Amino acid sequence: MKPPSLIPPLDCREEVRRRLQTIAEHKSLNAILQVNPQAIAEAEYWHQARKQGLPMGPLRGIPIIIKDNIDLSPLPTTLGCLALANAKASQDALVVQRLRGAGAIILAKANLSEFAFDVRSRSSLAGDVHNPLMPGVTAGGSSGGCAAAVAANMAVAAIGTDTGGSIRIPSSYTGLVGLRPHHRRELLQGVAPLSPSKDCVGPMVNSVQDAALLNAIMAGKPPCPLPTISLKRMRLGVLNELEGHSPQQLVVWHEALNRLRRNGVELIDVTLPIISEVANEPCLSLYEFHVAINTWLAMYPSTPHDLSELYQSGQFLPEFSPFIAQLLSHRTLKTAQWRNARCFQRKLKEALYELIDTQRLHGVIFPTVSRQPESLEKMPPGCAPELSAISGWPALTLPCGVSAVGLPVGLEILCAQPQEDLLLSLALACEGIFTQ
């Protein structure tokens, strides 16, 4: 079992300086867009607080990186976009307030897929995020900068966002634990929107215990130890149709299943007929982004007034021009298309509940992505990450092995909403098996 990494440093000033040096040494990864100029001053504050014996939270002096679609005052919230380089936040996002209240130092803001549109991280502000495990290969998206930063030891944790897999895909590509909590709209305060019906904020870390701690803090709950469970007689459904067709990945996946069986897990081969519809269902962001981003832009006086003006500026990746033009055609919510997409969310949730109930499952597992990355170009991840994103159920990816090409393979666990405690305890037990 991996030990937790979120251990308060003895000297947070030295810790911040060391992490900043690591950021500078790995500039070629394009993982970081902005360093917090107050990070060293914040470290000094927590150092003095510790010396004086003042009350301190569980993250006292731990440096954390956040995705650059999350507000950190007074830095800009750029979404990786040239047109938003001056979009200075007037206050911290709610999750940032809670992290800082627990003693965290926000070290820097991470690069991402521009507007969080894509499953690889390429932006007009900083280009492609490279995978530290294999430079020249994408770190995934849209939270790729966060993943690369943690994998390269720029910080022990990062906070990303996930709309269709944007935490879990890059976590899988870089060998991290990535948690998409169950959908909580209230936690999106101060987070630039992509699709408010699906957007989530979650941790990208080195261990399940770290994910649980950060998740509790961001949700406004008192952190507490995860309950330890035995995997013996646990029933997990295996969705074989999500295995993918990558030979190297399949070798690792089947060995991971064998290790679970050897440790007493009852694996049940299951099917979910609605998966074919998931693969073809238009994303809600197609219908929600225009309205949501216009509302967000209105709060930032130094930005284009709306998506149309941003589009006219041309200050974004040219490859996104056709997509933005398509988004501009969806001017209102509650259209027939939007209602159909929302109806499908309920339909998928009902299908998952039925699967869990009829098979008496504690959770469902599958590879996080259908294939591993091979270049800086987008690698279609398959529809597996969308099961959680569309249904709103919590999901977590953790590494279950390394393929012959040298990249990690992620195993995703999906549990019924809002059973995050069960999900995290299952993941903790599985992590113990895969790190033996």
Steps between C-alpha positions, in 0.01 A plus 500: 500500500636842410571726798338843487704780343309787658724525805563856624866589439731585788590825326237609247724787382765253387231273354355782288845603377582140409176455307547831318847383397346177366250705300785700348695184416202346320393805302514299176203291615277811461310390810485838677341822376547724805692482826329660797725801586372484859601135554822578687325761717225249580764245595656754737158561657444129569857462626445775756159359594661167573777660708241689704283194554198653326212278384579341164299282265589154371674639188721742695763622258447240227539649149225407254449584132162585348373492144480839333123496470467537879506849652800603710495868588654719368644285219324466165282198432611445142355162392824481300363761260683808371175699501463439876858578606377800704190339656605579858295331770357725770479219755601138548279216383312326781724193486810721513361681805454166673846374403663819623292485817645154559852639466583430134727728300382538141833482322403546136232469234526220247470491123199324352316431182378842390152560645527141639368383163727206428647172630855622438632825648591753234447873548571821313684632807751218545462229236496127575545349845753216480480183704792494749512122468551525125567851362365538149180324605194682630423510870131484411232757562350715580677504839829393345707775658386389844589138425842587358574727796434229760671228297810723468499579876421870457246440777357202685144584394302692244136595462346445159156504346316217331211537255541189288817342641734797539636392839501127441649486149820695581527324837494168316760618249740610776444234766306707753191453710227724360162544667185631338262548795126476455365812335469794741404820319563714809874423484524662155492852645802676349565228241473592132221292348503250218176315573347584840287185491817288493791712628680374811807604701726228638850402617785352296748341741737214577281295733137424580542636853613833354196507273268435792657776712478766227150393400375540857660843537359628170154365587512689831508182711736413786771264373494156658687174435357277230331189636704191417309228320588149389471426132402142574144437383483849345306477174629719219348507153746489210378683188683301235371718215716783636826302491618666180726341240853600604701176533754649745227641720291182492793297639519731801122512540452125510787459746333764720175300492691183592659677798158612620367144471799359689421741781143381536308748282199347328514635145177480302504545123216743429358685203338840476299519176469878526875538440444520125279803562760654732755483219270689263328742739579869425681663791299740715782754473398549138172649624610657830836663433384808311250611765727406791817665369314822416385523862856434618659754262263770624674486840842586355522856361837445329373221274285480189140569599371170364592195294418678177747779575762245605448317172538826306832568676659186356715472813466127550624181337395515132408131506212582737347756265245262337396365841451844651297600195280197566467592868388851406189355337372374837382826656253377761445210737190283529488429128379158384863390455596610850194331652581177317857506630379560856248219460783271393683579825206357692473204265865405549474539877198269507684242289797508737279466808330202340836339423625554857178372656436195283862380517542599870817694420706727721640675192591470134853497356656551157816651347489878537588549134473270201860553388820664614636821345756477223571864405402855583184458298162415645447132578128412509455362853178310427174559685602352840560838671155618390319245719581706808483835324150449360351314796652721769623191687843525667795327336869460570793389288812345648803339334482121480824433312737618228485387138791378289539849349565641848177688564260432789158341458211641699218298655179694556251418775144633472264490799141604556435861589575627759706210634838675493601335828448155348679605182802630690516198731482263203772700325719494812473123520574460127796735529642272766486209257655685207788645705601173669 
